[in-house]
Amino acid sequence: MFKISFRCTFLSDVVLNSQSATEGVQPSLSYVPGSNFLGMAARKLYCDEQLSEEQKRDIFHRGVVTFGDAHIEVKEHRAYKVPASWFYKKGKSFTDDEVYVHHKVPSKYLNKMIGDGTQLKQSREGYFICHAGKGKQVSINKQFSLKSAYDADKRKSKDSQMYGYEALEAGTRWQFTITSENREYLELMIDALKGDQQLGRSRTAQYGWVYISEIGSITEAKKHEDVTGVVSIYAASDWALVDRLSNPIYKPTLEIFNLPEGSEILWDKSQIRTRVYTLWNGKRATRDLSRMVIEKGSVLVVKTNGSWTDHPHRVGCFTSEGLGEYLVNPFFLDSCQNDMGLRDLDFVLDDEDKKNSCLPLHFVNQEAKKNTMLKSYLDRRKRRRDAAVIIQQVAMKFKRQHHGIYKEVSSSQWGSIRSYALSTNDKSELWNMLFKENGKKSSEVGYLVHGVVTQDLWEQRRRAVTLKKAIENSFDEYLPQEKTFNSEAVVKCVEKIAALMQKG
C-alpha cells in the first residue's frame, strides 16, 4: 500500500454544509470530506482519453484509490477529532489537566466519583494536535454571512429570499492523504489535484477557491501493528457500516474488523456517537441516499482472543470517499498517568497557538506559489498595457514613414480596414479579408483588391505592397530590438494604423 499527502490552502472562505438542506440554520463541517477531492480528480481524469475504462473504474468506482478527509493543519501536524472516550469534570474542558480516558478508569473509581457528587462530561466537539509529547487545542475559525437572492428582472433583492452561509475561514491549511496499492494511480492524482481548485458551495460567487500542493513524495503506508488483549479502536473518520444483507448498522461486529474468533466487544467501555446525513450529487443535481454513520472520534474497545493480525485497510462502505479510517491503540487513548485512568497528555495553550491555524495573507500568496487569481489578473493587465504602448509606437512609426503615399486614401477606406481588423484576432484571417485575390464569390475577394477603382488606387505608389509586407513580416522592421508581435498584436497594430490614418 502506497500513500501521498497533500496540503489544501483556503484562498477564500469555503462553504461545506453538514446537511444538504437549504432551509434553516446549516452549520459548517469542521473538516473537508474526501469525496470533494475524488470529485476534483474525476472532473479532470474522467475525460482523459489516455486512461482506459478499466483504469477509470479502478480509480473512481472500485475503491482502488482512497481519498482521505482533510483535517486542519497546524505547524505541519494534522489535527484529530477529540475522542469520545475523554471525560472531564463538568465546568472544565478537555484541555485541562484532569481528563479521564473512560475505558481505562476502574468501575469502582467511577462509582466513587458519582458517590462524591462529581459529574463527568463527555468530550464531543473540538480538534487537537500532538507534538513533542504535548497536546494543543486547534481553533477552526468560521465566518457567517447573510445573503439574499437576486431578482434580475427587477434589479433588486428577491423578497423573502434571505439565507445565511457559515464558511470555513480563508487562510487555513488542511492536510489529507490518498492511498492506493497502485503507485501509478497516485502519480495521476498529483497531476490531477495540484494547483488552483474549487471546493464547496457557491463556487461561482465569492467562495470555494483553494490551492492544493503535495507534501513530500509517494511512500509506503505503514501497516497496523499486531496487538492482543484489550484494544481501543479510534474512528479517525466516519464509519458507514452494513450487515451481511447490506443494511446500515450502528453496532460494529467482529467480522467487520477481521478480529479473531472468540473476541469480545466491551460495550460498557466503548463510546459510539452516530449521525445521519444526505449528500448532494452535483453531477446528477439531486440528493443521494441518506447515510447512517458512526461519527469520527468514536471509540470501540475490544478484548481480543489471541493476536489481532489481519487488519483491514478501512472498514465499511464509501471507503474511497474517506470513510472507514481507524487507528489502533493511539497513544492519546493508550497511555495514562496512573491506575485511575487519568490522561497522560498535557495541553499547552497560548496566544500564538490560538492563531496558528490561520495564515496571514502574504503567506497564503506564498503558499499558492504566487499563482493567485489577483496576481494573474494584474500580470495580464500589465502585459496588455505594455503591448498597447508598443503597438502605439509601431503605428506612429509606420504613419511617419509612409504618410505621404497614403494621402489619397480616403478616411472611409481606412475606416473599413479598421472595421475588418476589429472583427478578428487572427493575422491570416485579416490578410484574406484585405488581400485575397481568388474567390468563388465577390464577397470572398479581399477588400483592397475588390473593384477596379479601389484596386487601382492601392496599386499606385505600392500602397498595397507596403501594407501587405508589413503585415506578413509582423511589423518586424518597425519594432524595437528583441520585440516580436504575435498574430493578435499584428491585427491590433493594423487597427491602430487605420485609426491614425483616418484622422489624417
C-alpha positions as CSV (number, residue, x, y, z in Angstrom):
1,M,0.0,0.0,0.0
2,F,1.3,3.4,-1.0
3,K,0.3,6.9,0.1
4,I,0.9,10.6,-0.8
5,S,-0.1,13.5,1.4
6,F,-1.4,16.9,0.2
7,R,-1.9,20.3,1.6
8,C,-5.1,22.3,0.8
9,T,-4.8,26.0,1.4
10,F,-8.0,28.0,1.5
11,L,-7.5,31.2,-0.5
12,S,-11.1,32.2,0.1
13,D,-13.8,31.2,2.6
14,V,-15.2,27.7,1.9
15,V,-18.8,26.6,2.5
16,L,-19.2,23.0,3.4
17,N,-22.6,22.4,5.0
18,S,-23.1,19.5,7.3
19,Q,-26.5,18.8,5.6
20,S,-27.8,19.3,2.0
21,A,-31.0,21.0,3.3
22,T,-31.5,24.6,2.1
23,E,-33.8,25.9,4.9
24,G,-32.9,26.7,8.5
25,V,-29.5,27.1,10.1
26,Q,-27.0,24.9,8.4
27,P,-23.7,24.6,10.4
28,S,-20.5,24.1,8.5
29,L,-18.4,20.9,8.7
30,S,-15.1,21.1,10.6
31,Y,-13.3,19.0,8.0
32,V,-13.3,18.5,4.3
33,P,-14.8,15.2,3.2
34,G,-12.6,13.1,0.9
35,S,-15.5,12.9,-1.7
36,N,-14.6,16.5,-2.6
37,F,-11.1,15.5,-3.7
38,L,-12.4,12.5,-5.5
39,G,-14.7,14.8,-7.5
40,M,-11.8,17.1,-8.4
41,A,-9.9,14.2,-9.7
42,A,-12.9,12.8,-11.6
43,R,-13.5,16.3,-13.2
44,K,-10.1,16.2,-14.8
45,L,-9.4,12.5,-15.4
46,Y,-12.8,11.1,-16.4
47,C,-12.5,12.9,-19.8
48,D,-8.9,11.8,-20.3
49,E,-8.8,9.7,-23.4
50,Q,-5.3,8.3,-22.4
51,L,-6.9,6.5,-19.5
52,S,-8.6,3.2,-20.2
53,E,-12.2,2.5,-19.0
54,E,-10.7,-0.1,-16.7
55,Q,-8.4,2.4,-15.0
56,K,-11.3,4.8,-14.5
57,R,-13.4,2.1,-12.9
58,D,-10.5,1.3,-10.6
59,I,-9.9,4.9,-9.5
60,F,-13.4,6.1,-9.1
61,H,-15.7,3.1,-8.6
62,R,-13.9,0.1,-7.2
63,G,-12.2,1.7,-4.3
64,V,-8.6,1.0,-5.5
65,V,-7.8,4.7,-4.7
66,T,-8.8,6.1,-1.3
67,F,-9.3,9.8,-0.9
68,G,-9.0,10.7,2.8
69,D,-10.7,13.5,4.7
70,A,-8.8,16.8,5.0
71,H,-8.2,18.0,8.6
72,I,-6.9,21.3,9.7
73,E,-3.1,21.5,9.9
74,V,-1.1,23.4,12.5
75,K,2.7,23.7,12.2
76,E,2.7,20.8,9.6
77,H,0.8,18.5,12.0
78,R,-2.7,17.1,11.2
79,A,-5.4,17.6,13.8
80,Y,-7.6,14.8,15.2
81,K,-11.2,14.9,16.4
82,V,-11.4,14.8,20.2
83,P,-12.1,11.2,21.2
84,A,-15.4,10.5,22.8
85,S,-13.6,8.5,25.5
86,W,-12.2,11.7,27.1
87,F,-14.2,12.7,30.1
88,Y,-13.6,15.8,32.1
89,K,-15.3,17.4,35.2
90,K,-18.3,19.5,34.5
91,G,-17.4,23.1,34.1
92,K,-13.9,22.3,32.8
93,S,-12.8,21.4,29.3
94,F,-10.8,18.6,27.6
95,T,-7.7,20.8,27.7
96,D,-7.5,20.8,31.5
97,D,-5.1,18.5,33.3
98,E,-7.7,16.3,34.9
99,V,-9.2,14.4,32.0
100,Y,-10.0,10.7,32.2
101,V,-9.8,8.0,29.5
102,H,-13.2,6.3,30.1
103,H,-12.3,2.7,29.3
104,K,-9.1,3.0,31.5
105,V,-11.0,4.2,34.6
106,P,-11.8,1.3,37.0
107,S,-15.5,0.8,37.7
108,K,-15.1,1.2,41.5
109,Y,-13.4,4.6,41.0
110,L,-16.2,5.8,38.7
111,N,-18.8,4.8,41.3
112,K,-16.8,6.6,43.9
113,M,-16.8,9.9,41.9
114,I,-20.6,9.5,41.4
115,G,-21.0,9.0,45.1
116,D,-18.9,12.1,45.8
117,G,-21.2,14.2,43.5
118,T,-18.5,14.6,40.8
119,Q,-20.1,14.8,37.3
120,L,-18.1,13.9,34.3
121,K,-18.8,15.3,30.9
122,Q,-18.0,13.6,27.6
123,S,-15.8,15.4,25.0
124,R,-17.8,15.7,21.8
125,E,-16.6,18.7,19.9
126,G,-13.1,20.1,19.1
127,Y,-9.8,19.1,17.5
128,F,-6.3,18.8,18.8
129,I,-2.8,18.1,17.7
130,C,0.0,16.3,19.5
131,H,3.6,17.4,19.2
132,A,6.7,16.8,21.3
133,G,4.6,15.0,23.9
134,K,2.2,17.9,24.3
135,G,-1.3,18.4,23.2
136,K,-2.7,21.7,21.7
137,Q,-6.3,22.6,21.0
138,V,-7.0,23.7,17.4
139,S,-9.5,26.5,16.8
140,I,-11.3,26.2,13.5
141,N,-12.5,29.7,12.7
142,K,-15.7,30.2,10.8
143,Q,-17.4,33.2,9.2
144,F,-21.1,33.8,8.9
145,S,-22.5,35.8,6.0
146,L,-26.1,36.9,5.4
147,K,-27.1,36.7,1.7
148,S,-30.1,37.5,-0.4
149,A,-31.2,36.0,-3.8
150,Y,-31.1,38.5,-6.7
151,D,-34.1,39.3,-8.9
152,A,-32.5,40.0,-12.3
153,D,-35.8,41.3,-13.8
154,K,-36.5,43.9,-11.1
155,R,-32.7,44.5,-10.4
156,K,-33.2,44.1,-6.7
157,S,-33.1,41.5,-3.9
158,K,-35.8,38.9,-4.1
159,D,-38.5,39.2,-1.4
160,S,-38.4,36.5,1.3
161,Q,-35.2,35.0,-0.1
162,M,-32.6,35.7,2.5
163,Y,-30.3,33.0,3.7
164,G,-27.0,32.6,5.6
165,Y,-23.8,30.8,5.0
166,E,-21.4,29.6,7.6
167,A,-18.0,29.2,6.0
168,L,-14.5,27.9,7.0
169,E,-12.1,30.9,7.1
170,A,-9.7,31.8,4.3
171,G,-6.0,31.3,5.1
172,T,-6.3,28.0,6.9
173,R,-4.4,24.9,5.7
174,W,-5.7,21.4,5.6
175,Q,-4.0,18.1,5.2
176,F,-5.3,14.9,3.6
177,T,-3.8,11.6,2.3
178,I,-4.6,9.5,-0.7
179,T,-3.7,5.8,-0.6
180,S,-3.6,3.0,-3.2
181,E,-1.9,-0.3,-3.9
182,N,-1.1,1.1,-7.4
183,R,1.7,3.6,-7.4
184,E,0.9,4.9,-10.9
185,Y,-2.6,5.9,-9.8
186,L,-1.1,8.1,-7.1
187,E,1.1,9.8,-9.7
188,L,-2.1,10.6,-11.7
189,M,-3.6,12.1,-8.6
190,I,-0.7,14.6,-8.2
191,D,-1.2,15.9,-11.7
192,A,-5.0,16.0,-11.3
193,L,-5.1,17.8,-8.0
194,K,-2.1,20.2,-7.9
195,G,-2.9,23.9,-8.4
196,D,-6.0,26.0,-8.1
197,Q,-9.2,24.2,-7.4
198,Q,-12.8,25.0,-6.4
199,L,-14.4,23.4,-3.3
200,G,-17.7,23.5,-1.6
201,R,-20.9,25.5,-2.4
202,S,-21.3,28.9,-4.2
203,R,-18.1,28.4,-6.1
204,T,-19.2,30.8,-8.8
205,A,-19.6,33.5,-6.1
206,Q,-17.1,34.5,-3.5
207,Y,-16.5,31.1,-2.0
208,G,-14.5,27.9,-2.7
209,W,-11.1,29.0,-4.1
210,V,-8.3,26.7,-2.8
211,Y,-4.8,25.7,-3.7
212,I,-3.5,22.1,-3.4
213,S,0.1,21.0,-3.3
214,E,1.7,17.7,-2.5
215,I,3.7,17.1,0.7
216,G,6.8,15.1,0.1
217,S,6.7,12.1,-2.2
218,I,4.9,8.8,-2.6
219,T,5.9,6.5,0.3
220,E,4.8,3.1,1.5
221,A,2.0,3.3,4.0
222,K,2.5,1.8,7.5
223,K,0.5,-1.2,8.5
224,H,-1.3,-1.6,11.8
225,E,0.8,-3.4,14.4
226,D,-0.3,-6.8,15.7
227,V,-2.0,-6.3,19.1
228,T,-3.5,-8.5,21.7
229,G,-5.6,-8.1,24.9
230,V,-7.8,-5.1,25.4
231,V,-7.6,-2.9,22.3
232,S,-9.0,0.6,21.7
233,I,-10.1,1.4,18.1
234,Y,-10.4,5.1,17.4
235,A,-12.6,6.3,14.5
236,A,-10.3,8.7,12.6
237,S,-13.2,9.2,10.1
238,D,-16.8,8.4,9.9
239,W,-17.7,4.7,9.6
240,A,-20.6,3.6,7.3
241,L,-21.1,0.0,8.4
242,V,-23.5,-2.6,7.0
243,D,-24.5,-6.1,7.9
244,R,-24.5,-9.2,5.7
245,L,-27.6,-8.0,3.9
246,S,-26.1,-4.6,3.2
247,N,-28.4,-2.9,5.7
248,P,-26.8,0.1,7.6
249,I,-26.0,-0.6,11.2
250,Y,-24.8,1.4,14.2
251,K,-23.4,-1.7,16.0
252,P,-20.0,-2.8,14.8
253,T,-19.3,-6.5,14.6
254,L,-16.1,-8.6,15.0
255,E,-16.3,-9.7,11.3
256,I,-16.0,-6.1,10.1
257,F,-12.6,-5.7,11.7
258,N,-11.4,-9.2,11.0
259,L,-11.0,-9.8,14.7
260,P,-10.0,-13.2,15.9
261,E,-12.9,-15.6,16.6
262,G,-13.9,-15.5,20.3
263,S,-13.0,-11.9,20.7
264,E,-15.5,-9.6,22.6
265,I,-16.6,-6.0,22.1
266,L,-16.7,-4.3,25.5
267,W,-19.8,-2.1,25.0
268,D,-19.7,-0.6,28.5
269,K,-16.2,0.7,27.7
270,S,-17.0,1.9,24.2
271,Q,-18.2,5.3,23.2
272,I,-20.2,5.3,20.0
273,R,-21.7,8.5,18.5
274,T,-23.9,8.5,15.4
275,R,-25.5,10.8,12.8
276,V,-27.5,10.7,9.6
277,Y,-26.8,13.0,6.7
278,T,-27.7,13.2,3.0
279,L,-25.2,14.1,0.2
280,W,-25.9,16.3,-2.7
281,N,-24.8,14.9,-6.0
282,G,-23.7,17.8,-8.2
283,K,-23.4,15.7,-11.4
284,R,-27.0,14.4,-11.2
285,A,-28.2,17.6,-9.5
286,T,-30.1,15.6,-6.9
287,R,-29.7,14.1,-3.4
288,D,-28.2,10.7,-2.8
289,L,-29.5,8.2,-0.3
290,S,-29.1,9.2,3.4
291,R,-26.1,7.7,5.2
292,M,-26.2,6.4,8.7
293,V,-22.7,6.7,10.1
294,I,-20.7,6.3,13.3
295,E,-19.0,9.7,13.8
296,K,-15.3,10.2,13.8
297,G,-14.0,10.4,17.3
298,S,-16.0,7.4,18.5
299,V,-14.0,4.7,20.3
300,L,-14.6,0.9,20.2
301,V,-13.0,-1.2,22.9
302,V,-12.4,-4.9,22.1
303,K,-10.9,-7.7,24.1
304,T,-9.2,-9.9,21.6
305,N,-8.9,-13.7,21.7
306,G,-5.3,-14.0,20.8
307,S,-3.3,-11.7,18.5
308,W,-5.1,-9.5,16.0
309,T,-3.0,-9.7,12.9
310,D,-5.5,-9.4,9.9
311,H,-6.2,-5.6,9.9
312,P,-8.4,-4.3,7.1
313,H,-7.2,-1.2,5.4
314,R,-10.5,0.6,6.1
315,V,-13.9,-0.6,7.2
316,G,-17.5,-0.3,5.9
317,C,-18.7,1.4,2.8
318,F,-17.7,4.5,0.9
319,T,-14.0,4.0,1.8
320,S,-12.9,5.7,-1.5
321,E,-14.5,8.9,-0.1
322,G,-12.6,8.9,3.1
323,L,-14.9,6.8,5.3
324,G,-13.7,3.8,7.4
325,E,-10.4,5.1,8.6
326,Y,-9.3,3.9,12.1
327,L,-6.4,3.9,14.5
328,V,-5.4,1.0,16.8
329,N,-4.3,1.9,20.3
330,P,-3.4,5.6,19.6
331,F,-1.1,7.0,22.2
332,F,-3.7,9.6,23.3
333,L,-6.0,6.7,24.4
334,D,-3.5,4.1,25.4
335,S,-1.3,5.8,28.0
336,C,-2.4,7.0,31.4
337,Q,-0.7,8.7,34.3
338,N,-1.9,6.2,36.9
339,D,-4.3,3.3,37.5
340,M,-7.2,5.8,37.8
341,G,-7.3,6.4,34.0
342,L,-6.0,10.0,34.1
343,R,-4.9,11.0,30.6
344,D,-1.2,11.2,30.1
345,L,-1.2,14.2,27.8
346,D,-0.6,17.8,28.9
347,F,-2.2,20.5,26.9
348,V,-0.4,23.8,26.2
349,L,-2.4,26.9,25.2
350,D,-1.0,30.3,24.4
351,D,-2.0,33.2,22.2
352,E,0.2,32.1,19.3
353,D,-1.4,28.6,19.2
354,K,-4.8,30.2,19.0
355,K,-3.9,31.9,15.8
356,N,-1.6,29.4,14.1
357,S,-4.4,27.6,12.3
358,C,-4.9,30.7,10.2
359,L,-2.2,32.0,7.9
360,P,-1.5,35.7,7.2
361,L,-2.5,36.9,3.8
362,H,1.1,37.2,2.5
363,F,1.8,33.6,3.5
364,V,-1.3,32.5,1.6
365,N,0.1,34.1,-1.5
366,Q,3.4,32.3,-1.0
367,E,1.6,29.0,-0.3
368,A,-0.2,29.4,-3.7
369,K,3.3,29.8,-5.2
370,K,2.3,33.3,-6.3
371,N,-0.2,31.7,-8.7
372,T,-3.3,33.6,-7.4
373,M,-6.2,34.9,-9.4
374,L,-5.4,38.5,-8.4
375,K,-1.8,38.3,-9.4
376,S,-2.6,36.6,-12.7
377,Y,-5.1,39.3,-13.5
378,L,-2.6,42.1,-12.6
379,D,0.1,40.4,-14.7
380,R,-2.2,40.1,-17.7
381,R,-3.3,43.7,-17.3
382,K,0.4,44.8,-17.2
383,R,1.2,42.8,-20.3
384,R,-1.7,44.2,-22.2
385,R,-0.7,47.8,-21.2
386,D,2.9,47.2,-22.2
387,A,1.8,45.7,-25.5
388,A,-0.6,48.6,-26.2
389,V,2.3,51.1,-25.7
390,I,4.5,49.2,-28.3
391,I,1.6,48.9,-30.7
392,Q,1.0,52.6,-30.5
393,Q,4.8,53.3,-31.1
394,V,4.8,51.0,-34.1
395,A,1.7,52.5,-35.6
396,M,3.1,56.0,-35.2
397,K,6.4,55.0,-36.8
398,F,4.5,53.4,-39.8
399,K,2.5,56.6,-40.2
400,R,5.5,58.9,-40.1
401,Q,7.4,56.8,-42.7
402,H,4.5,56.2,-45.1
403,H,2.1,59.1,-44.6
404,G,3.0,60.6,-47.9
405,I,2.0,57.6,-50.1
406,Y,-1.4,57.2,-48.4
407,K,-2.6,60.8,-48.7
408,E,-5.0,59.9,-51.5
409,V,-6.7,57.1,-49.5
410,S,-10.0,58.3,-48.1
411,S,-11.0,58.2,-44.5
412,S,-13.9,55.9,-45.3
413,Q,-11.5,53.2,-46.7
414,W,-9.3,53.4,-43.6
415,G,-12.5,53.1,-41.6
416,S,-13.4,49.9,-43.5
417,I,-9.9,48.5,-42.9
418,R,-10.2,49.3,-39.2
419,S,-13.6,47.5,-39.1
420,Y,-12.1,44.4,-40.6
421,A,-9.3,44.5,-38.0
422,L,-11.8,44.8,-35.2
423,S,-13.7,41.7,-36.4
424,T,-10.8,39.2,-35.9
425,N,-7.8,38.5,-33.8
426,D,-6.0,36.3,-36.5
427,K,-3.4,37.8,-38.8
428,S,-4.1,35.2,-41.6
429,E,-7.8,35.9,-41.5
430,L,-7.2,39.7,-41.7
431,W,-4.8,39.2,-44.6
432,N,-7.5,37.3,-46.5
433,M,-10.1,40.0,-45.8
434,L,-7.8,42.6,-47.3
435,F,-5.7,40.9,-50.0
436,K,-7.2,37.6,-51.0
437,E,-7.5,37.7,-54.9
438,N,-9.1,34.4,-55.8
439,G,-12.6,33.7,-54.6
440,K,-15.7,31.9,-55.9
441,K,-17.9,34.8,-54.8
442,S,-17.2,38.5,-54.9
443,S,-17.7,38.6,-51.1
444,E,-14.8,36.2,-50.7
445,V,-12.3,38.6,-52.5
446,G,-10.2,40.9,-50.3
447,Y,-11.4,44.4,-49.8
448,L,-8.3,46.1,-51.2
449,V,-8.3,44.0,-54.4
450,H,-12.0,44.1,-55.0
451,G,-13.4,46.6,-57.5
452,V,-11.4,48.5,-60.2
453,V,-11.3,51.9,-58.5
454,T,-10.1,50.5,-55.2
455,Q,-7.6,48.1,-56.8
456,D,-6.1,50.8,-59.0
457,L,-5.8,53.2,-56.0
458,W,-3.9,50.7,-53.8
459,E,-1.6,49.5,-56.6
460,Q,-0.4,53.0,-57.2
461,R,2.8,54.0,-55.3
462,R,3.0,50.4,-53.9
463,R,0.4,51.2,-51.2
464,A,-1.0,47.7,-51.0
465,V,2.5,46.1,-51.2
466,T,3.8,48.2,-48.4
467,L,0.9,47.3,-46.0
468,K,0.9,43.7,-47.1
469,K,4.7,43.4,-46.5
470,A,4.4,44.9,-43.0
471,I,1.6,42.5,-42.1
472,E,3.4,39.4,-43.5
473,N,6.5,40.3,-41.6
474,S,4.6,41.1,-38.4
475,F,5.9,44.7,-38.5
476,D,9.4,43.5,-37.6
477,E,11.2,46.4,-39.2
478,Y,9.2,48.9,-37.1
479,L,9.6,47.1,-33.7
480,P,12.2,47.8,-31.1
481,Q,15.0,45.2,-30.8
482,E,14.2,41.9,-29.2
483,K,10.5,42.6,-29.5
484,T,8.1,40.5,-31.6
485,F,4.4,40.6,-32.4
486,N,2.1,37.6,-32.2
487,S,-0.9,37.2,-34.5
488,E,-3.3,39.2,-32.3
489,A,-0.8,42.1,-31.9
490,V,-0.4,42.4,-35.6
491,V,-4.2,42.8,-36.1
492,K,-4.3,45.4,-33.2
493,C,-1.4,47.3,-34.9
494,V,-3.4,47.4,-38.3
495,E,-6.4,48.7,-36.4
496,K,-4.3,51.4,-34.7
497,I,-2.7,52.4,-38.1
498,A,-6.1,52.7,-39.7
499,A,-7.4,54.9,-36.9
500,L,-4.3,57.2,-37.2
501,M,-4.5,57.4,-41.0
502,Q,-8.3,58.1,-40.8
503,K,-7.6,61.2,-38.8
504,G,-5.2,62.5,-41.4
